[in-house]
Amino acid sequence: MYDYVIIGAGIIGLTIALELKKREPGSSVCVLEKEADVAAHASGRNSGVLHAGFYYSANSLKARFTKEGNQAMRAYCLKHGLRLNECGKLVVAKDLTELAGLEELKRRAEINGVELVWMDEDEIAAIDPNARTFRKALYSPTTASVDPVEVCQMLKHDNMAKGVAFHFYTQYRKHRGDLVFTNNGTYKCKYLINAAGLYADRIAHDYGFGREYTIIPFKGMYLKYTKNKTDVRTNIYPVPNLGNPFLGVHYTKTVDGSIKLGPTAIPAFWRENYSGFHGFSLKEFIQIAGYEAKLFITNSFHFRRLALEEMRKYIKTYFIRLGRSMVHRIDPQGFGHYLRPGIRAQLLHKASMELVQDFVIEGDHRSMHVLNAVSPAFTCSMPFAVYVVDHIMEQRGGALS
């Protein structure tokens, strides 16, 4: 009998486990993971960027957790000697129409208490002489890069040192009462925490939660710039469309100083649709393709335009052309291979057919379900774990009183 069983060894499951042991050092905690190790999916395949927190509206959980999470993750990396590239970020405009978007980002940064600095073209040149903008840009000095797999491995070892048990190759099948049935035995627990990412909705439905939601997967791919590490010095982002949760194609400086361009946000047709028929599920294909067809027909949140635009990014020359608009010069022949793709687990509200842009959790005195932990979930993970455990303690306290 475990006090807590966590499903999913991504960044959310790992930070929740650590927070539980911090609150209740004597509690027994185990993490069930269907893969061979931690961070096999989104947590190990994301950009590695620690966001600053200026994209999000002030009343959102994202705004609350991104600033705190940036500080907490930087501190964790420094404490444990993990690599940290404090390279900053420029948000650039391509024309007059995008200056209003920069103004809105600056307004949000001020409300959220995040440092974001106006820069003219001369000041931009001092940060990155290759960055190209229309008149001015915004600079985020607290944006940084980490190696997400390295961070998750440290969190695993940190958890293990505190007594957390990990069971790999262990996939959730069903539950009955306090019993959790897997392909690798049965586990008994007082409390279950669902941090299963792409499959979080399925498990939540099994417990009677999140019935109004389903996961729609989006594939993110990056191109590596293999010519050198110097043509781009900082993260360079376009002005985003704040009406959807994707930030657009941008340049990322990785923790080792490498340059990559991306990501895409291509609608995927099954949950682990990484390449070819890897992870293919006919049941998932029918369900997800059905929802995507409905989104295409109704054009909810301009899905039709988004889908068609994203599909064009499979054309490498077009993808590179998007990146060329943000810099003065880049060698189109300098881009090499596509890096390992990631799948974003994006929650869809089935009745409104709208993408849910903020964190969503649901639970009771027996289980808690992380239904939506989308970007920047990696940055937000530590304060978000505090938030989740606060809710768990509140639910359990209410049940015990």
PLY file of the C-alpha trace (Angstrom):
ply
format ascii 1.0
element vertex 401
property float x
property float y
property float z
element edge 400
property int vertex1
property int vertex2
end_header
0.00 0.00 0.00
1.41 3.35 -1.08
0.21 6.66 0.30
0.50 8.20 -3.16
0.73 6.67 -6.64
1.63 9.07 -9.46
1.01 8.05 -13.08
3.58 9.65 -15.41
7.28 10.39 -14.98
7.39 13.62 -16.94
8.30 16.97 -15.41
4.87 17.33 -13.76
4.88 13.90 -12.13
8.47 14.36 -10.97
7.93 17.77 -9.39
4.68 16.65 -7.72
6.51 13.65 -6.20
9.24 15.94 -4.88
6.68 18.34 -3.40
4.78 15.49 -1.71
7.99 14.26 -0.06
8.78 17.81 1.02
5.36 18.12 2.72
5.18 14.57 4.07
8.71 13.12 4.31
7.40 9.93 5.88
4.84 9.22 3.17
5.31 6.41 0.66
5.27 7.62 -2.95
5.67 5.70 -6.17
5.71 6.78 -9.81
4.34 4.51 -12.54
5.75 5.12 -16.03
4.97 3.10 -19.16
8.32 3.94 -20.79
11.85 2.83 -19.90
12.83 6.09 -18.17
11.65 9.56 -17.23
10.90 12.34 -19.76
10.24 10.02 -22.71
7.60 12.28 -24.21
6.87 16.05 -24.04
9.09 16.70 -21.02
12.18 15.40 -22.81
11.28 16.68 -26.27
10.46 20.34 -25.58
12.55 23.38 -26.50
14.30 23.62 -23.13
13.45 27.32 -22.93
12.67 28.74 -19.49
10.06 31.37 -20.33
9.84 34.65 -18.45
6.06 35.03 -18.16
5.01 37.97 -20.30
2.78 36.19 -22.82
-0.05 35.34 -20.45
-3.03 37.37 -19.25
-2.79 38.43 -15.61
-5.70 36.34 -14.34
-4.26 33.07 -15.66
-2.43 30.35 -13.76
0.24 30.49 -16.47
1.03 34.12 -15.62
1.22 33.25 -11.93
3.47 30.22 -12.33
5.79 31.17 -15.22
7.65 33.94 -13.40
7.94 31.85 -10.21
8.82 28.74 -12.18
11.57 30.49 -14.12
13.19 31.56 -10.85
12.69 28.15 -9.22
14.10 26.17 -12.15
17.10 28.46 -12.51
17.81 28.05 -8.78
17.45 24.26 -9.05
19.90 24.11 -11.96
22.44 26.27 -10.14
22.07 24.23 -6.93
22.67 20.92 -8.70
25.29 22.09 -11.19
23.05 21.62 -14.22
23.72 23.51 -17.41
21.97 26.85 -17.82
22.30 29.17 -20.81
21.16 32.65 -19.75
20.89 33.86 -23.32
17.74 36.02 -23.08
15.13 36.54 -25.77
14.21 39.14 -28.38
10.63 39.46 -29.64
10.76 41.15 -33.04
8.14 42.73 -35.30
8.06 42.29 -39.06
6.02 45.42 -39.89
3.94 48.30 -38.53
0.92 46.07 -37.84
2.88 44.00 -35.32
3.96 46.93 -33.14
0.56 46.78 -31.40
1.34 43.16 -30.51
4.60 44.23 -28.90
2.72 46.90 -26.93
0.33 44.24 -25.60
3.20 41.99 -24.54
4.84 44.91 -22.72
1.55 45.68 -20.97
1.19 42.07 -19.84
4.79 41.99 -18.62
4.20 45.07 -16.45
1.03 43.61 -14.94
2.75 40.27 -14.30
5.85 41.92 -12.80
8.18 40.51 -15.45
11.18 42.44 -16.77
10.76 43.23 -20.47
12.78 46.02 -22.06
12.09 48.15 -25.14
15.05 48.25 -27.52
15.75 50.24 -30.64
17.75 48.87 -33.55
21.11 49.96 -32.13
20.40 48.34 -28.77
19.18 45.19 -30.49
22.45 44.98 -32.43
24.36 44.86 -29.14
22.34 41.81 -28.07
22.29 40.07 -31.45
23.46 41.95 -34.56
21.66 39.43 -36.75
18.19 40.04 -35.26
15.89 41.88 -37.62
12.90 43.95 -36.55
10.70 46.86 -37.61
11.76 49.94 -35.60
11.92 48.29 -32.17
11.76 45.01 -30.28
11.29 43.69 -26.75
14.13 42.05 -24.82
13.58 39.51 -22.05
16.76 39.16 -19.97
15.40 36.37 -17.74
14.61 33.91 -20.56
17.12 31.05 -20.43
17.70 27.53 -21.77
18.25 24.22 -20.01
18.58 20.59 -21.06
15.12 19.19 -20.18
16.30 15.57 -20.05
19.18 16.52 -17.75
16.77 18.35 -15.44
14.35 15.41 -15.36
17.15 12.95 -14.65
18.26 15.07 -11.69
14.68 15.23 -10.43
14.48 11.43 -10.69
17.64 10.97 -8.63
16.50 13.63 -6.17
13.21 11.79 -5.71
14.89 8.41 -5.36
17.20 9.80 -2.68
14.08 10.83 -0.75
12.57 7.36 -1.03
10.28 7.69 -4.05
9.91 4.37 -5.89
9.89 4.27 -9.70
8.25 1.48 -11.68
9.12 1.69 -15.38
7.53 -0.31 -18.22
4.36 -0.02 -16.14
1.24 1.11 -17.98
-2.08 1.99 -16.37
-4.93 -0.30 -17.43
-7.83 0.35 -15.03
-8.69 0.85 -11.39
-11.12 -0.50 -8.84
-11.42 1.28 -5.53
-7.89 1.81 -4.21
-6.38 -0.73 -6.60
-4.54 0.37 -9.74
-4.16 -2.36 -12.36
-1.23 -2.20 -14.79
0.51 -4.48 -17.29
3.15 -4.97 -14.60
1.15 -5.85 -11.49
-1.42 -4.27 -9.20
-0.70 -1.32 -6.93
-2.71 -0.29 -3.90
-2.78 3.35 -2.89
-4.56 5.80 -0.63
-4.38 8.53 -3.25
-3.77 8.56 -7.01
-2.31 11.46 -9.01
-2.73 11.41 -12.78
0.08 13.26 -14.59
-0.06 11.10 -17.70
0.20 13.89 -20.29
-1.13 12.62 -23.61
-3.29 10.05 -21.83
-4.36 12.14 -18.83
-7.89 12.62 -20.16
-8.39 8.87 -20.64
-7.36 8.09 -17.05
-9.41 11.02 -15.70
-12.51 9.74 -17.53
-11.95 6.35 -15.89
-12.22 8.10 -12.50
-15.23 10.18 -13.53
-13.40 13.47 -14.15
-12.79 15.66 -17.19
-15.64 14.17 -19.19
-16.21 17.46 -21.04
-12.62 17.42 -22.36
-10.48 15.42 -24.75
-6.81 15.64 -25.77
-5.95 16.82 -29.28
-2.26 16.20 -30.12
-0.08 18.68 -32.04
3.32 17.70 -33.43
6.26 20.04 -32.84
9.40 19.71 -34.96
12.64 21.71 -34.96
15.33 22.06 -37.62
18.91 22.16 -36.39
21.22 24.82 -37.79
24.42 22.85 -38.33
26.60 25.49 -39.99
27.72 27.10 -36.73
26.56 28.27 -33.29
27.26 31.95 -33.85
24.86 33.18 -36.54
22.18 33.64 -33.86
23.20 34.74 -30.35
19.87 34.83 -28.49
16.37 33.40 -28.71
14.52 35.31 -31.44
10.72 35.09 -31.45
8.05 36.68 -33.64
5.05 38.57 -32.29
2.60 35.75 -31.49
-1.08 35.47 -32.24
-2.35 35.65 -28.67
-5.63 34.08 -29.77
-4.06 30.64 -29.96
-1.60 28.86 -27.63
1.28 28.56 -30.13
4.13 31.09 -30.24
5.09 30.66 -33.89
8.33 29.57 -35.55
11.35 31.05 -33.78
15.08 30.64 -33.19
16.08 28.84 -30.01
19.53 28.90 -28.45
19.96 25.56 -26.73
21.87 24.99 -23.51
25.07 24.21 -25.45
24.72 27.29 -27.66
23.40 25.45 -30.70
20.72 27.02 -32.90
17.43 25.43 -33.86
14.42 26.73 -35.77
10.85 25.78 -34.92
8.57 24.44 -33.77
5.70 23.38 -35.93
2.27 22.88 -34.38
0.96 20.32 -36.87
-2.29 18.54 -35.93
-1.40 14.91 -35.24
-3.71 11.96 -35.91
-2.96 9.82 -32.87
-1.40 10.59 -29.52
2.13 9.36 -30.18
2.19 10.22 -33.90
5.93 11.02 -33.94
6.92 9.53 -37.28
5.60 6.95 -39.70
3.16 4.60 -37.99
4.98 4.66 -34.64
2.43 4.27 -31.85
-0.46 3.99 -34.30
-3.85 3.29 -32.75
-6.90 2.90 -34.99
-9.23 3.85 -32.14
-7.26 7.03 -31.44
-7.05 7.84 -35.14
-10.83 7.61 -35.60
-11.56 9.70 -32.50
-8.92 12.40 -33.06
-9.44 12.66 -36.82
-13.15 13.05 -36.10
-12.59 15.99 -33.79
-10.09 17.57 -36.17
-12.54 17.22 -39.08
-15.20 18.94 -36.98
-12.75 21.72 -36.09
-11.86 22.10 -39.76
-15.51 22.36 -40.82
-16.59 24.73 -38.03
-13.28 26.62 -38.23
-13.29 27.07 -34.46
-10.41 29.33 -33.30
-9.45 29.59 -37.03
-8.38 25.94 -37.00
-8.67 25.64 -40.79
-6.09 28.34 -41.39
-3.88 26.99 -38.59
-3.96 23.44 -39.95
-3.24 24.44 -43.54
-0.44 26.79 -42.47
1.14 24.16 -40.25
0.99 21.45 -42.91
2.99 23.73 -45.21
5.82 23.55 -42.67
6.52 19.99 -43.78
8.12 21.75 -46.78
11.62 22.48 -45.52
12.24 25.48 -47.81
9.03 27.15 -46.62
9.89 26.44 -42.97
13.32 28.05 -43.39
11.79 31.04 -45.18
9.70 31.78 -42.09
12.88 31.90 -40.03
14.71 34.13 -42.51
12.23 36.97 -41.91
13.50 37.43 -38.33
17.21 37.77 -39.13
19.34 39.79 -41.53
21.11 36.75 -42.88
21.06 33.00 -42.39
22.39 30.30 -44.69
19.44 28.22 -45.99
21.94 25.44 -46.72
23.15 25.59 -43.12
20.11 23.76 -41.77
20.56 20.06 -41.25
18.19 17.42 -39.97
14.92 17.66 -38.10
15.40 17.01 -34.41
13.35 14.50 -32.41
9.70 15.60 -32.68
7.51 16.21 -29.67
3.76 15.93 -29.23
1.89 18.63 -27.36
-1.10 17.31 -25.39
-3.60 20.12 -25.94
-6.94 19.98 -24.13
-10.10 20.60 -26.15
-13.45 21.51 -24.61
-15.82 19.22 -26.51
-18.94 21.41 -26.25
-17.40 24.76 -27.23
-14.75 23.21 -29.53
-12.20 25.63 -28.11
-8.63 24.85 -27.06
-8.12 25.30 -23.32
-5.20 27.66 -22.83
-4.65 27.43 -19.08
-3.86 24.69 -16.57
-6.77 22.45 -15.57
-6.91 20.02 -12.66
-9.87 18.07 -11.27
-10.09 15.67 -8.36
-11.51 14.64 -5.03
-10.41 12.96 -1.79
-9.19 9.87 -3.68
-7.56 11.15 -6.87
-6.30 14.28 -8.63
-6.00 14.66 -12.41
-3.74 17.07 -14.30
-5.85 17.45 -17.43
-4.05 20.35 -19.08
-0.40 21.14 -18.50
0.60 22.75 -21.78
3.48 25.08 -22.59
5.11 26.58 -20.63
4.46 23.65 -18.26
8.18 22.81 -18.03
8.95 26.34 -16.81
5.90 26.35 -14.52
6.39 22.85 -13.12
7.72 23.64 -9.64
5.12 26.22 -8.50
2.45 24.26 -10.37
3.38 21.18 -8.31
2.87 23.25 -5.14
-0.56 24.27 -6.45
-1.53 20.66 -7.21
-0.36 19.39 -3.83
-2.19 22.24 -2.08
-5.39 21.00 -3.73
-4.62 17.40 -2.80
-4.08 18.33 0.85
-7.29 20.35 0.87
-9.26 17.44 -0.59
-7.75 14.87 1.73
-8.10 17.11 4.77
-11.77 17.61 3.99
-12.26 13.87 3.72
-10.49 13.11 7.00
-12.19 15.76 9.16
0 1
1 2
2 3
3 4
4 5
5 6
6 7
7 8
8 9
9 10
10 11
11 12
12 13
13 14
14 15
15 16
16 17
17 18
18 19
19 20
20 21
21 22
22 23
23 24
24 25
25 26
26 27
27 28
28 29
29 30
30 31
31 32
32 33
33 34
34 35
35 36
36 37
37 38
38 39
39 40
40 41
41 42
42 43
43 44
44 45
45 46
46 47
47 48
48 49
49 50
50 51
51 52
52 53
53 54
54 55
55 56
56 57
57 58
58 59
59 60
60 61
61 62
62 63
63 64
64 65
65 66
66 67
67 68
68 69
69 70
70 71
71 72
72 73
73 74
74 75
75 76
76 77
77 78
78 79
79 80
80 81
81 82
82 83
83 84
84 85
85 86
86 87
87 88
88 89
89 90
90 91
91 92
92 93
93 94
94 95
95 96
96 97
97 98
98 99
99 100
100 101
101 102
102 103
103 104
104 105
105 106
106 107
107 108
108 109
109 110
110 111
111 112
112 113
113 114
114 115
115 116
116 117
117 118
118 119
119 120
120 121
121 122
122 123
123 124
124 125
125 126
126 127
127 128
128 129
129 130
130 131
131 132
132 133
133 134
134 135
135 136
136 137
137 138
138 139
139 140
140 141
141 142
142 143
143 144
144 145
145 146
146 147
147 148
148 149
149 150
150 151
151 152
152 153
153 154
154 155
155 156
156 157
157 158
158 159
159 160
160 161
161 162
162 163
163 164
164 165
165 166
166 167
167 168
168 169
169 170
170 171
171 172
172 173
173 174
174 175
175 176
176 177
177 178
178 179
179 180
180 181
181 182
182 183
183 184
184 185
185 186
186 187
187 188
188 189
189 190
190 191
191 192
192 193
193 194
194 195
195 196
196 197
197 198
198 199
199 200
200 201
201 202
202 203
203 204
204 205
205 206
206 207
207 208
208 209
209 210
210 211
211 212
212 213
213 214
214 215
215 216
216 217
217 218
218 219
219 220
220 221
221 222
222 223
223 224
224 225
225 226
226 227
227 228
228 229
229 230
230 231
231 232
232 233
233 234
234 235
235 236
236 237
237 238
238 239
239 240
240 241
241 242
242 243
243 244
244 245
245 246
246 247
247 248
248 249
249 250
250 251
251 252
252 253
253 254
254 255
255 256
256 257
257 258
258 259
259 260
260 261
261 262
262 263
263 264
264 265
265 266
266 267
267 268
268 269
269 270
270 271
271 272
272 273
273 274
274 275
275 276
276 277
277 278
278 279
279 280
280 281
281 282
282 283
283 284
284 285
285 286
286 287
287 288
288 289
289 290
290 291
291 292
292 293
293 294
294 295
295 296
296 297
297 298
298 299
299 300
300 301
301 302
302 303
303 304
304 305
305 306
306 307
307 308
308 309
309 310
310 311
311 312
312 313
313 314
314 315
315 316
316 317
317 318
318 319
319 320
320 321
321 322
322 323
323 324
324 325
325 326
326 327
327 328
328 329
329 330
330 331
331 332
332 333
333 334
334 335
335 336
336 337
337 338
338 339
339 340
340 341
341 342
342 343
343 344
344 345
345 346
346 347
347 348
348 349
349 350
350 351
351 352
352 353
353 354
354 355
355 356
356 357
357 358
358 359
359 360
360 361
361 362
362 363
363 364
364 365
365 366
366 367
367 368
368 369
369 370
370 371
371 372
372 373
373 374
374 375
375 376
376 377
377 378
378 379
379 380
380 381
381 382
382 383
383 384
384 385
385 386
386 387
387 388
388 389
389 390
390 391
391 392
392 393
393 394
394 395
395 396
396 397
397 398
398 399
399 400
